[in-house]
Amino acid sequence: MIRLGLCIVLAATLAGCSWLLGEDGLFPDNASRYQTAPELAPIDVPLELSTESIQPDYPVPAVTESAQLAAQFETPRPRH
């Protein structure tokens, strides 16, 4: 009798996963949604306001010549 109850509870629990995490669930997987999202227009700041506080959160530095390798680099093989 306990086994039957445990099987019913387990089946109900597993069926609930799709209700929570499925395509139309409460927590859908949005990992690839950014690829189809439209690009927003740049922020229009009125002339009487300052744009000093508008900075990128994670600025990407420019790659300079000194950062590039002069010759082909060969990765060393791991030692056993």
C-alpha positions as CSV (number, residue, x, y, z in Angstrom):
1,M,0.0,0.0,0.0
2,I,2.9,2.4,0.8
3,R,4.5,1.5,-2.5
4,L,1.3,2.4,-4.4
5,G,1.1,5.7,-2.6
6,L,4.7,6.5,-3.2
7,C,4.3,5.7,-7.0
8,I,1.3,8.0,-7.2
9,V,3.1,10.8,-5.4
10,L,6.2,10.3,-7.6
11,A,4.1,10.3,-10.8
12,A,2.3,13.5,-9.7
13,T,5.5,15.2,-8.9
14,L,7.1,14.4,-12.2
15,A,4.0,15.5,-14.1
16,G,4.3,18.8,-12.2
17,C,7.8,19.5,-13.6
18,S,6.4,20.4,-17.0
19,W,3.9,22.7,-15.4
20,L,6.7,24.6,-13.7
21,L,9.6,24.4,-16.2
22,G,7.9,23.6,-19.6
23,E,7.5,25.9,-22.6
24,D,4.4,27.4,-21.2
25,G,5.3,26.9,-17.5
26,L,6.0,29.4,-14.8
27,F,9.7,29.3,-15.4
28,P,10.3,28.8,-19.1
29,D,13.8,28.5,-20.5
30,N,14.6,32.0,-22.0
31,A,18.3,31.3,-22.8
32,S,18.0,31.8,-26.6
33,R,15.3,34.5,-26.5
34,Y,18.0,37.3,-26.8
35,Q,18.9,36.1,-30.3
36,T,15.4,37.0,-31.6
37,A,14.9,40.1,-29.5
38,P,14.7,43.4,-31.4
39,E,17.5,45.9,-31.0
40,L,16.5,49.0,-29.1
41,A,17.2,52.5,-30.3
42,P,19.9,54.4,-28.5
43,I,18.9,56.6,-25.6
44,D,18.0,60.1,-26.6
45,V,19.2,62.4,-23.9
46,P,17.8,66.0,-23.9
47,L,20.5,68.6,-24.5
48,E,20.0,70.2,-21.1
49,L,20.9,66.9,-19.4
50,S,24.3,65.3,-18.9
51,T,25.3,61.9,-20.4
52,E,28.2,61.3,-18.0
53,S,26.4,58.7,-16.0
54,I,25.5,56.6,-19.1
55,Q,28.4,54.2,-19.4
56,P,28.4,50.6,-20.5
57,D,28.2,48.1,-17.7
58,Y,31.1,46.0,-19.0
59,P,33.2,48.0,-21.5
60,V,35.3,45.9,-23.9
61,P,38.8,47.3,-24.3
62,A,40.2,47.7,-27.8
63,V,42.8,45.1,-28.9
64,T,46.1,46.7,-29.6
65,E,49.0,45.5,-31.6
66,S,51.0,44.7,-28.5
67,A,48.2,42.3,-27.3
68,Q,48.5,40.1,-30.4
69,L,51.2,37.5,-30.7
70,A,54.0,38.2,-33.1
71,A,54.4,34.6,-34.1
72,Q,52.2,31.5,-34.1
73,F,51.9,30.1,-30.6
74,E,51.9,26.3,-30.1
75,T,50.0,25.1,-27.0
76,P,52.1,22.6,-25.0
77,R,50.8,19.1,-24.7
78,P,49.8,17.9,-21.2
79,R,52.1,15.6,-19.5
80,H,50.8,12.3,-18.0
